Amino acid sequence: MVPVRKLVNVADLSRDWWDAMYSRCCDIIARPEIYSNSCSGKILASMFYEPSTRTNFSFQAAAQRLGAGVFGFSDPVGTSASKGETLADTIRMTAAYSSTIVIRSPQEGSATASAIFSEVPVINAGDGGHSHPTQTLTDLTTIAQKRGEIGNIRIGLCGDLKHGRTVHSLVEAMEMFPIISFYLISPQELKFPDYVLERMKNQGQTYEETEILADVIPELDVLYMTRIQRERFRDAGEYRRLKDVYVLTKKMLENAKKDMQIMHPLPRVDEISTDVDTDPRAVYFEQARYGMLIRMALLLDFMHLPRIAPVAVYDDPNAADGECTNPACITQSDTYLPKLVSRSGSDRCGYCDKKTTMMLL
């Protein structure tokens, strides 16, 4: 199997690679002492341009449990980025000091851009509302640990599906597994972006869209709740109108399957009542611990890869007539980046997956 050198989108995963990561994770769970010095002398660079608790802490804990060192920042104000340093230069410098880079940014496609300039492996810890592949590894690990398998299940995705990078990534990852049925539960204003729905259709994934959670709870094997993401809204009034649209309570679980798993990437706000926490079906805090364990498996792989000088990347000829106009895309601020097209088609930006607009000559 060819070594994976980056994890910036779920498309970087394969079923064989996932099976190998999960097998290693299970061994880490069973024999943690074996791995306590397996990354001694290695260093993780932790670049968090956006607030995080679980992802940031779990990567740091994962590295330290493997015996690696950690450096980085959780606020770019104290870095040269505040002086105008480009992402490319920050990555080049950071790669010189580290064995692996993990980056979180509000700019969509930032991890893809980072991988272009890095000599060491790059891991996407969340890029805006676009993608969060290591949360997907966390989610897959949780389902596998709790159910024994990932296929043959019905999954309800509930809440902010428009901005929820965790559910965008999870749906794509589920293409690797058989017989997955999705229930997409959201108001019209927060439904999946078109590019996600188009990919689901193209992959033959089964899904049903609904606005009413109570109607589908009895059908579900997994209920994946998400918060309404205030930081992604441009209109504060719209956020206030939608923020309490779904609140899962103990009472609502009376009609749910006895072995249904309730998952949440966290942090929660109001979308899961605290009276659900004691229900044996609530696994979201266990889910957070599984995140650390699967990230240990990932770092164990990446930190031992050799440094490789980045290969120059030029404009994709298929992108020559299109411009990305997504205001959250990394290309809007870092205009030196080469134009890339998405694997979903030449009319989509290769960084953020949003549709490009044609230039008029």
Beta strands, then each sheet from edge to edge (+ up, - down):
strand 1: 6-7
strand 2: 43-48
strand 3: 69-73
strand 4: 100-105
strand 5: 122-127
strand 6: 153-158
strand 7: 180-185
strand 8: 206-210
strand 9: 222-225
strand 10: 261-263
strand 11: 322-324
strand 12: 341-342
strand 13: 345-349
strand 14: 356-358
sheet 1: 1+ 5+ 4+ 2+ 3+
sheet 2: 8+ 7+ 6+ 9+ 10+
sheet 3: 11+ 14-
sheet 4: 12+ 13-
end
